[in-house]
Amino acid sequence: MIRISAKEIEDLFVRILLNEGFTNEKSLLCAAVFTNNSIDGVYTHGINRFPRFIENIRKGFIHIDAEPALKNKLTSIEQWSGNLGPGILNAIHATNRAMELANENGMGAVALSNTNHWMRGGTYGWQAAKAGYVFIGWTNTIANLPAWGAKDARLGNNPLVIGLPLKDEAIVLDMAMSQYSFGAMELSVLQNKRLSVQGGFDKDGKLTDDPATILASGRPLPVGYWKGAGLALLLDLLATVLSGGLSTHEISKREIEYGLSQMFIAFDISKFGNNSSIALVIENIINDYHHSIVTDGSKKIVYPGEKALSTRKNNLENGIPVMKKIWEEILKL
């Protein structure tokens, strides 16, 4: 592992994206998201994912000049097509549009079809929550998660994001429907680490905490067993029906994962009758949560997104930890 400053990483990303034909504005936006994901410790959808992003551009799966287009509008709900543009840019646009609709109507929803991987879903939870909105969003994926009691993958691990403001920061839940995201398991393999709890099955159907074994069997564990599998199914159904886009089983017929369906919902809580007390209510709930009695005295109870704050501070001060072979791969781009 080596540590590299966020500025050096972001500047390199911008240069590479410009060389791929991105406009200056789009280069800056994409580079900032990849870098910020890494600053917050989500390396699997930050610096580690960047080479695959460039590869998919060069293969023609991501159309760098595409712009999202409005398909249908119904007061506070809109359907958009991402036209296979970069998933990051489409998701930023959809989040901004959901907030605009929420500002007009109290709630705004954007259903997005024909888009690409949004990288770290939490990015858009932070984007909305830091602007003062409550946010709910999710995406479907290629089939990579078996239903409970099944061996073959028919579900996506369909990440779900929920965010809301907390003082100057935010509470942001960003979770896949598998116990561990594939990115997290891939990182554990690279670091030669086992998972902290059992995360899936081996080829013989036995639960294991060995990420390499789980990736080889293709049988990650749904979070909450049958409950996570059921939620994954419903998230796919809702994203597909509301956006008019492709479902997991249709996306899975393609060579790689692209043409996804996503949902972005924002609530403008400044318009609520109890707005003046909301911040204090949230703070009191979190204070009570922090007073949980821990089972291990060395551990601290943290709310979703809280760990990112300390990781962010450390990585900005000391540089982002990067695997040397990944950095060398990026330099060759």
C-alpha positions, 0 to 999 in steps of 0.5 A: 500500500502507498498513500497518495494525496487526493489532489494528485489522484483527482488531477490524474483522473481529470487528465485521463478523462480529458484524454478519453474525450470528456468535456472539462466540466464532465471530467471534473465532476467524474474525477471528484466523485471517484476521488471523494469516494476514495477519501471516504474509504469506499475504495472499491467504488473509487480509485479501485473502480476507475480502470474498469470505468475507463475500460467500459468507455473504450468498449463503448458501453458508456457513452461519454457525450450522452445527456439524460432526456426527459421521457414523461412528467407527472407533477412531482414524478418524472421519468428520464432516460440516461441514454447510456451516459456515465452513471455518475453524471446521470445520477448527479443530474437525477438527484438534482432534479429530484431536489428541484421537484421537492422544492416545488412540491415537497417531494420529488421523484426521478425514475431513471432508465437506460443508465450505467453504474452509479459507483458509490450510491451513498454519493447521492445520499450525501449530495441531497442530505448536505443540501438539506433534503431527505433522500431515498434512492436505489438501483438494480444490477445484473443478477448476482444474488441467489434467492433464499433457498436457491443456488443460481443468481436471479436477483441483483444485490440492488443497493439502497441509499437513505440519507438525511441531514445531521447538523453540517453533515449527514446520516447516510445508509448505503447498503447492498442486499447481499451481506457484503457488496462484491466490491467489499469482498473483492477488496478483502481478497486483494488484502488477503483478509477474511470477512468479519461474519459469514457472507455467503456459501461455498460450492457445497452450500456451507456458509463461509467467511472466505470472500474468495470462496464466495466469489467463486461459488457465486452465492453471496448471502442475502442480508436478513436471509429471505428478507433481503432476498425479498427486498432485492426483488421488490427494489428491482420491480419498483425501479423497472416499473417506475422508470420503464427501463430494464429489469435485472433478468433483462440486464443479465442477458447482456455482455456486462452490466449496463442499461440499469434502472434507478430511483431518486426520491427527495423530500424538502423537509423545510416545507414540513409543519414540524420543520423547526423541531426536526434537527433537534429530533434527529440529534436526540435520536442519535445521542440516544443511539450513541449511548448503546451498551457495547458488547466490546469495550473497544468498539464505538457505536456509529450511525450509518456514514459516521465512520466516513467522517473520521476516514475522510479526515485521515485520508485528507491529512495523510493521503489516500491508501492505494494498492501499488498495482492499482496505481500502476494500472491507472498510470498506464491509462 
